[in-house]
Amino acid sequence: MNRIFLASPHMSQQGYEQEYVQEAFDTNWIAPLGKNVNSFEDELAHMVGIQHAAALSSGTAAIHLALKAVGVEKDDIVFVQSLTFSATVNPIIYQHAKPVFIDSAPGDWNMDPEKLREAFKKYKPKAVIVVHLYGLSARIDEIKAICEEHNVPLIEDAAESLGTIYKDQWTGTYGDYGIYSFNGNKIITTSGGGMLVSDNKEGIDKARFWATQAREQAVHYQHEDIGYNYRLSNVLAGIGRGQLKVLEDRVEKKREIFNRYVEGFKDIEEITFIKERDNERANYWLSAIILESDKVTPVIIMDALSKENIESRPIWKPMHMQPVFEQYDAIGGEVSEAYFEKGLCLPSDTKMTDEEQDKVIEIIKALWS
Ligand SMILES: *Cc1c(COP(=O)(O)O)cnc(C)c1O
C-alpha cells in the first residue's frame, strides 16, 4: 500500500522540468547562474506582479537577505508571527537581532493586527515579519497600514502561500520584501530553493551581491562586506521554471482537497476549519482542522492514520513556546497555543487520488462512531 503524504514533490506530467534541466546540461551551465536562473526570476516576478526577484538557495536565505536589506543589525528588535516554522525566526538570530513574538488573531492562523498595535506601544522594531500560514493570507492590508503608520518595513514570509491572491494581489508582493520557498514539501519545488522579491531594485541588487560572496566589481576579488553563498543553481532553476507552468493546476488541486475535507466532515461539529476570507483565493497548501473534542484529540487521529501508512502533523508549535527562543518577549500567545493543542494538518498531497482522500476521511470519521 502506498504511503499517503502530507505534501510531496509533484513534477509536471508534460516533463517541462526535464526540458529546462536538459538545456542546462546541453549548454554546460551546471554552475550556479545562467539562463534558467535569470528566466526563473523574470517568470516568477511577472507571474506574481512584482518588479524584481532574486533566486536563492532557500526561503531561509531569502528571509536572511530581506532582513539585511532593510538594515536589521545587532540588538535590533524584529516583530515576528509566533505561529510559524522556525525558519521564519532563525535569520533574525543570524543577524544577532531580537525577535518579539506576536500572537495569531482569533479565527485566523496569522498575526493579530491588534497584538501588533500593542507591540508597537512597547517597542520600536527595525522590521516586521508576517507569515501566510498554510497558504491563507494574513490580514495583510491592516498589517501593512500599521507598519506604514510607524514607518517600519514589512517582510512577508510567503513560503507557504505562492499562488494565494488577496484583493487581486499576490501574497508576497504586499510588503517591502516578500519571500517564497521551493523546498520539497511546498506547493512547487526545486528540491531546495527560494526567491526574494521586491519592487526595490537597489535592495534586490544588494541581495544578489551578498548572495554571491559580496564580490566587488574588480578582477582581483575585492571584498568590503561579508558575503554568503546563497544563489540557486542553474540546474535547480530549470526545475523551478517547469514547476511554475503547473502552479495553477496545483492550486486548483489543493483547493479541491480542502473542499473535499470540508464536505467530508460536514456532519462532525467538533471539526472546524479556517477558511479563506472574502476577496481571497487561498492556495490551501495544507488542509488543517481544529478539533473541539475532549474525546478525539490530534494524537488519536495521528495514530489512527499512521497505522494505515498515512502521514499527518500537528500545527506548528508556536515560537514563543520553543526552548531555543524562551528568552524573548511575546505579545499574547494563548490563541496560537490553542491552535497547537487542537490543530492537525491532514494529507494534502496533490498526487493523492480521490479514493485515497476518501480513505483518510473514513478513518477519521470512524473515530466518532
Ligand atoms: C518552508 C518554510 C520556510 C523556509 O523555507 P526553506 O526554503 O525550507 O528554507 C520559511 N517559512 C515558512 C513559514 C516555511 O513553511
The ligand as a Tripos MOL2 file, in Angstrom:
@<TRIPOS>MOLECULE
LIG
   15    15     1     0     0
SMALL
NO_CHARGES

@<TRIPOS>ATOM
      1 C1          9.3320   26.2520    4.4070 C.3       1 LIG1
      2 C2          9.2390   27.4910    5.1590 C.ar      1 LIG1
      3 C3         10.3280   28.3750    5.2610 C.ar      1 LIG1
      4 C4         11.7180   28.0410    4.8350 C.3       1 LIG1
      5 O1         11.9150   27.7580    3.5330 O.3       1 LIG1
      6 P1         13.1890   26.8710    3.0950 P.3       1 LIG1
      7 O2         13.1820   27.0200    1.6060 O.co2     1 LIG1
      8 O3         12.9270   25.4780    3.5520 O.co2     1 LIG1
      9 O4         14.4040   27.4740    3.7170 O.co2     1 LIG1
     10 C5         10.1260   29.5820    5.9050 C.ar      1 LIG1
     11 N1          8.9500   29.9020    6.4430 N.ar      1 LIG1
     12 C6          7.9040   29.0790    6.3990 C.ar      1 LIG1
     13 C7          6.6210   29.5100    7.0090 C.3       1 LIG1
     14 C8          8.0060   27.8330    5.7740 C.ar      1 LIG1
     15 O5          6.9650   26.9990    5.7660 O.3       1 LIG1
@<TRIPOS>BOND
     1     1     2 1
     2     2     3 ar
     3     2    14 ar
     4     3     4 1
     5     3    10 ar
     6     4     5 1
     7     5     6 1
     8     6     7 2
     9     6     8 1
    10     6     9 1
    11    10    11 ar
    12    11    12 ar
    13    12    13 1
    14    12    14 ar
    15    14    15 1
@<TRIPOS>SUBSTRUCTURE
     1 LIG1         1 GROUP 0 **** ****
